Amino acid sequence: MRYRVEHDLLGEMEVPEEAYYGINTLRAAYNFPITGRPVHRELIKAMVMVKKAAAMANMKLGLLKREIGNAIITACDRILAGEFADQFIVDRIQGGAGTSTNMNVNEVIANVAIEQLKGHKGDYSLVHPINHVNLSQSTNDVYPTALRIAAINLLKPLSEEFADLQEALQQKENQFSSVIKMGRTELQDAVPIMLGQEFGAYAQAIARDRWRLYKVEERLRQVPLGGTAVGTGLNADVRYIYMVIDILRDLTGLGLARAEYMMDGIQNADVFVEVSGLLKSAAVNLSKIASDLRLMSSGPECGFGEIKLPAMQAGSSIMPGKVNPIIPEMINMVAYQVIGNDLTITMAAEAGQLELNAMMPLIASNLLDSIEMMTNAVRVFIERCISGIEADVERCHRYVFESVGLVTALTPYIGYDNATRVASVCRETNKSVKQVVLEMGLMGKEELEKALNPYEMTKPGIKVING
């Protein structure tokens, strides 16, 4: 392999001749062999978009020569189109508040631009990573700005997936609207409900999540770009500070606005905690639904067996015919990871000190992972589980009319004390509620049949008992 020699504050290093990154990136790759996972691609794209906006603003203000500015813009466009993706090699977990990521981006853009100007990679007299690509910027305002953009771009498809999940659950609500089953509280028989009502409740929970995720984008729109190192705007032209936001808004198509107090947007990360908290809330609902589906489909012979989940793959290497609820299990695991990520984000945000939060790379890694994981998981949940759920109508019906819990529906007719007596006799004799009520002469057959009508038992209504 051939190398070029580059210099920095600490000395010199040999950089592979074909690499578009430079010495700062190489040192970071050496210092942070942590996860084996590079910085999230959406964050890189957002940072490149910021660099493009900065170059355009600096050029318009005469702070950057047109030839250099155009080369930087073209380089950004090529990266945004998918070229040079393998050149962003810095690990996502890194010290330095994201400086290593910012320099990786600066160096790749600079070297792509240098080649466009017919120079050789590493000849920073043509295009300099800091003097030109990073002009009017600091890692400290670029990184949190880019993270906000990346999060918004990933939240949009997640919100859409939740809308689809809500619709899929509502379809099941309609499909199972006439399937009566026994409701349960604390895993004990309670009162009859419709299976469709159960799915309707799930749809309502997901509807709240969908709305929260849709609206939280607004919390991310204020960006501190232009604040440079600590939010004071040092080394940035006042005209640039206003212009660069307008350009970035046009480039991204997002409703971005300049942070009213840029120092706040640089040192405080509570907005990311807020977003993560809503992801956690959604994860809790997803996991609860998934756990319910696992329970209702359990058995199928020796468990509840009220619903049938789509069979996706063989479930055992030793037990023939076994099929496991793998999609709901996956949802549980994703939810637990998102909840864990939320705690990490919370602690990292709290760890900010004075004018900067050095833990921003950890916040970025966990936040963007959570959003992307949930987006993928919800899509699979819809396509490979929810849409294919079937009800075992006969089993659901049998559980209702064999359960002592059915007596609750008769309490308005026979009173609580009589209902308690019926329940006790049923358990002692193993007779059905219908049989015991008739034998005790508490209700006539016609009235009893009407009281135990599935539609009557699963909607509001009361009978006043006289005497």
N, C-alpha and C positions, 0 to 999 in steps of 0.2 A: 504493500500500500504506500502511496506517495503522500507526503505531508507538506503543509505550509506552517510557518512559525508565526504565532500571534502573541502580542504582549498585553499585559494588564498591570494593575497595581502590584500584584504579587510576583510578577516575573513574566516568563514566557512558557508556552506550551506548543507542542506539535498537534495541529488539527488536521484530520484527514482532508486531503486536497479536494475530494469530491463533496465534502460536507458544506451545507449552506449555513449551518450554525457556526459559532465561533468560540473563542476561549472562555467566555463567561458561561456559555451553555455547557461546554465540556467540563469545566470545574464543577458545575452544579450536578451534572450526571455522575461525576466521581464522588461528590460529597453525599448524594442522596440516593443510594441504591436500596430503596425502602420497600416499595410495594410492587415494583415491576410494571406499574401501570402509569402511562404518561398522563399529563394534564388532560382533562376532559375536552373533547374536540369542540364542543359548543363554546367553551370558555376561550379556546384559541381563536375560533372564528370571530367571537365578539371582540377580542383584543385587536385582531387584525382590522376589524371594522373601525375601531377607535383610532387606530394608526392612520387609516385612510382619511378619516374625517379630520384628524389633526394636520395631516399633510395638505389637504385641500384648504383648510383655514390659514395655515402658515403661508401657503403660496399666495392666496388672495391678499394677504396683508403685506406681501413683499418680504416676509421673514425667511422664505425658502426659495432658492432659485428654481425657476420653472422647470428646467431640465431635470434637476434632482427630484423635485416634487412629483413630476409626471412619472418618473421611473419608480418612485415609491408607490404611487397609486396603482400603476400597472402591476407591480409585484404583489400588492395587496389583492388585486382582482384575481390574479392567478392562484394565489393561496386559497381565496374564498371559493374558487372554482374546483378545488380539490387537489391541486398540485402541491408537492412538497410536504405532504402530510407526515411522511416518515422522518422529517427533520425536526419535529418537535418532540424531543427526547427526554426532557426533564421530568423527573418523577413528580407525581401530584402532591406528595407529602414532602415539604421542603421548608427549611428555615428562611427567614428574610422577608416575610410578608408578601411574597409573590414576586420579588425582584428577579429570581432565576427564570420564572416564566416570562416576565416582561422582557428580559434580555434575550431569551431564546427567540421570542417573536421579533425583537428589534434586529437581531443578527441575521435571521433568515430573510427578512424583508430587505435588509441592506445588501446582502450578497446576491439575492435575485435581481435587485435593482442594479447592482454593479455589473453583472453580466449583460443586462440590457443595454448598459452604456459601453459595452465592448471591453469592460475591464476584467480583471481576474479576481476571483473570490478572495476576500481578505484585504483587498486594496481599499481601505476605508478612507483614503483621500478623495475618492470619488463619491461614495455615499457612506456616511458614518452612522453606526447603530444608535449612538446617543445624540451627537450634534445635529443630525438630520432626522432620523426616524423618530427619535424620542423628544424632538424639539417641542418646547412649551408644555412638557408633561413630566410626570413622576410616576413610578410604579404605584405610589400611594393614592393617586386619583384615577389612574387608568384601570387598575385591578378591580376595585369595587364597582366602577362604572361597568366594566365588561361583565362582571359577575351578575349584575342586575339584568343586563341585556340577555345573557345566556339563560338565566332563570326564567325570564319572561318567555323567551322562545321555546323553552321546554314545557312551560306550564300550559301553553295554548293547546297542544295535543293531549295533555293529561286531562284538561277540562273537557275536551271533546270526548275522550274515552269514558269519562264519568257520565256524560250525557247519554252515551250509547248504553252504558250499564243500567242507568235509570230506565231507559226505554225497554231494555231486555227484561228487567224485573217487572215492569208494568205489563208486559206481554204475558208473563207467567201469572201475574195477578189475575188477568182476564181469563187465561186458559184454565186456571184452577179455581175459578170463582164459585163453582158448585160442588167442590170436593170438601166434604166435612171431615174434620179430624179433631183429635183431642188436643186442646192447648195444655201447656205444662208450665208451672211455676216452680222454681227450685227443683226441677226435674221430676216433679210429682204431678199426677193428673190434676188438671184444674177444671176448665170448662170448655165446651166445644167451640171451635172456630172454623172458619173456612181456610183451606190451604192458601187460597188466593189472598186472603187478608194478611197472612204471614208475609207473603212476597210483597204485598203492598206496603207493609211497614218497612221492609228492606229498601224499597224504592224511595220512600220518603227520606230515609237517612242518607241515601246516596244523593238525592236531590239537594240536600243541604250542603253536602260536600262539594258537589258540582258548582253551586253558586259561590261558595266561599273561595274555591280555587279560581273561579272566573274573576272574582272581584279583587283578589289579592294582588293581581298584576298592578293595580293602581298604586300599591304601596311601594313598588319597585321603580316607578317611573322617574323619580327625582334622583339625578346622578350628580356626583361631585366633580365631574371632569372640569378641569381648569383650576382646581384648588391646589394642584401640584403637591408639594411635600406634606404640608400639614393643614392645608385648607385656606391659606392666606393668598394663594395665587402668585407666590414668588416665582420670578423668571417667566411669567406668562403675561402677554399683552392683554390689557383689559378688553380690547376689541376681540381678541382671540377667544376669551372666556365665553363671551356671548355667541360669537359666530360658530364656534365648534359644536355647540349643542344643537343649533339649528341644522347644521350640516349632518350631524349624527342622526338627528330625528328623521331627516329625509332619507338617509342611507338605510336605516333599519326599518322604516315604516312604523315605528313605535312612537307612542305619545310621550316621548322623553321631555323632561324639563330640568333646567338648572336647579340644583339644590339651593334653597334659600340661604342656608348656612353651610357652606361647603365643608367646613371643619367637622361638622356633625356627621356628614356622610362618609368622611374618611376615618374618623376614630371610633364611631359607634356602629355596631353590627346587629342591633336589635331587630331591624327589618327582616334580616335573614332568619332570626329566631322565630319571628311571627309567621313567616312563610312555612318554616319547618314545622311549627306547631299545628298549622292547618293540615299539613301533610300527615302529621301524626294522628290528628283527629280522623282524617279519612282512612288511615291505616287501621285504626281501632274499629271503625264500622265494617270495613272489608273483612277483617279477621273474625269479627263476631258472626257475620253472615256465613263465612266459610266454615266456621266451627259448627254452626247450626246445620248446614248442609251435610257435613260429615256425620253428625249425630242422627239426623232424620233418615239418612241413607244407610245407617249402620246395619250390620248383619250380613247379608240381607235376611237370612232365615232366623237368626237368633238375636237380632237387634231390632231397631224401630222399623226399618224397611218401609217407611212411608213414601219415600221418593226414590227414584232410580237415577243415578248420575250416569252420564255417558261413559262407557268403558273405553279408556284411552290406551292402556297397556297391561300386560300381565303383571300381577302384583306380588308374585312370590317365586323364589327359585326352588322351593321345597313343597309348597302347598298347591296342587293343581287346581285350576279354576278360580283362584283367588284374584279379585280385582280391587284395587285400593283407590281411595278418593284423592288421587295425586294432585289434581288441579286445586281443590280447596286447601290441601296441605301446602302447596306452593304459595298460595295467597297468605296463609298464616306466616310462613317464613319471611316473605317479603315484608309483611306488616311488622314483624318483630325487628327486622333490619332497619326499617324506616324509623321505628320508635327508638332504637338504639342510636341511629344517626342523629335523631333530634336531641338526645342527651349530649352527644358529642358537640353538636353545633351550639347548644346552650352554654356549655362549659367554655368552648373556644371564644364565643362572643363575650362572655364575662371576663375572659383573660386579657382583653385589650388594656393597654396601659397608656395613660396620658393621650398623646396626639395620634396614636396608631395602634392597630390591632395586628400583631405579628402572626396571628393564627389564621389569617384569611385563607391560605391554601387549604387548611383542614375544613373550614366552613364550606368553601367552594366544592371540595371533593365530595363531602357528605351530602350537601344540599342537591347538587346536580345528579348524583347517583340516586338519591331518593326519588326525585321527580322521574328520572328515566326508568328506574325499576318499576315504579307504580304504573307508568304508562304502558309498559310492556306486559306487566302482570294482569292489568285490568282487561286488556285486549284478549289475552289468552283465556281469562276467566269467562268472558262473554262467549267467545267462539267455541271453547272446548268444555264448557261446563253448563253455564246458565241456559244457553239456548237449547240444549239437548235434554234438560231435566224432564222426567216423566213422573207422574204420580201413580202409586199403587192404590187406586180408588177403593177397592174392596177391603184392603187392609186398614186403610184410614177409617173407613166406615165401621169396620168390626171393632177397632179399638174404642171408638166412641161409645158404641152401644154395649160393650162389655165392661166399660169402666164405671166404677162407683162414682167418679167425678160427675157423671151425668146427673146425679141427684141435685146438684146446684141449680140446674135449670128448672127444677120443680119447686124450689124453695118459695117463690112467690105464690104458688098454688097451695102448698100443704104446710108452709111455715118451717122455720129453722129447726125446731125441736123434732118435728116429725121427720124432716129430712135427715136429721142426725140418726134417728132410730132406723130409718131405711138403710142408711150407709152401714150401720153396724150389723144389721141382719144380712145384708149382701156379703159382707166380708166373712161372717160366721158360716153362712150356708153356701157361699159361692154361687148364689142366684143372681140374676140380672136385676137392675133397678126396676125395669118394667114389671117383672114378675112379682117382686116384693111389694111394690106399690099397689098392684091389683089385689094381691093376697091380703094386704092390710086394709083394703077398702078405702084407701085415701083419695082415689080419683077413679072416675069411670074410664073405660077403655077409650072411648072417642075423645074425651078431654085430654087423656094422657097422650094419645097419638098426636094431637094438635100441639100440645106443650113441647113435645120432643121433635117437632118438625125442624129439620136442619136450619131452615131460613129464620124460624122464630128464635132458635137458640143462639144465633150469631148476630143479633141486632138488638138495639135498645128496646126496652119494654118492661112493664111491671104490672102485676095483678095485685090489687088490694085484697087482703084476707080479712074477712069479717068474722067476729066472734073469737 
